[in-house]
């Protein structure tokens, strides 16, 4: 997984940022160190988001199988959630609160990148949740005979219909059409 560095600074302002009265009450050496970390976090988030966007753009041409589609979203979720969860640890949140009290000029860039990460994380989580419901009804496409595939279709269609109705991100015409294309190709290949 991906790991960000959260500095181990022992100082009262980090223990409880609510005690900080003014930006001047934070030692300069601490703000310098925290800002250096925040700058690295921002660059790291940006690089992660960029890498994941490239993978997402390439996905329609490289993923032709419905189970690979599910795997793609699981990998994306893992990549994004590792970083997202680290940035939400108590130490990381405290560090950000200290920099908010300091009124750091680097926060706007960090907040923008963090919100981009969060959007993609929430989308990946939602997509994995709904795509995972298809797995059981996709099994016959891989293992079954034509009759087993036919028998699995009502369940599969039900799950897809539910996904189209409820999923917040995967329910676009483009994504649903692509998913149907992948499922149909798999059915044809197996029959």
Rosetta blueprint (number, residue, H / E / L):
1 X L
2 X L
3 X L
4 X L
5 X L
6 X L
7 X L
8 X L
9 X L
10 X L
11 X L
12 X H
13 X H
14 X H
15 X H
16 X L
17 X H
18 X H
19 X H
20 X L
21 X L
22 X L
23 X H
24 X H
25 X H
26 X L
27 X L
28 X H
29 X H
30 X H
31 X H
32 X H
33 X H
34 X H
35 X H
36 X H
37 X H
38 X H
39 X H
40 X H
41 X H
42 X H
43 X H
44 X H
45 X H
46 X H
47 X H
48 X H
49 X H
50 X H
51 X H
52 X H
53 X H
54 X H
55 X H
56 X H
57 X H
58 X H
59 X H
60 X H
61 X H
62 X H
63 X L
64 X L
65 X L
66 X H
67 X H
68 X H
69 X H
70 X H
71 X H
72 X H
73 X H
74 X H
75 X H
76 X H
77 X H
78 X H
79 X H
80 X H
81 X H
82 X H
83 X H
84 X H
85 X H
86 X H
87 X H
88 X L
89 X L
90 X H
91 X H
92 X H
93 X H
94 X H
95 X H
96 X H
97 X H
98 X H
99 X H
100 X H
101 X H
102 X H
103 X L
104 X L
105 X L
106 X L
107 X H
108 X H
109 X H
110 X H
111 X H
112 X H
113 X H
114 X H
115 X H
116 X H
117 X H
118 X H
119 X H
120 X H
121 X H
122 X H
123 X H
124 X H
125 X H
126 X H
127 X H
128 X H
129 X H
130 X H
131 X H
132 X H
133 X L
134 X L
135 X H
136 X H
137 X H
138 X H
139 X H
140 X H
141 X H
142 X H
143 X H
144 X L
145 X L
146 X H
147 X H
148 X H
149 X H
150 X H
151 X H
152 X H
153 X H
154 X H
155 X H
156 X H
157 X H
158 X H
159 X H
160 X H
161 X H
162 X H
163 X H
164 X H
165 X H
166 X H
167 X L
168 X L
169 X L
170 X L
171 X L
172 X L
173 X H
174 X H
175 X H
176 X H
177 X H
178 X H
179 X H
180 X H
181 X H
182 X H
183 X H
184 X H
185 X H
186 X H
187 X H
188 X H
189 X H
190 X H
191 X L
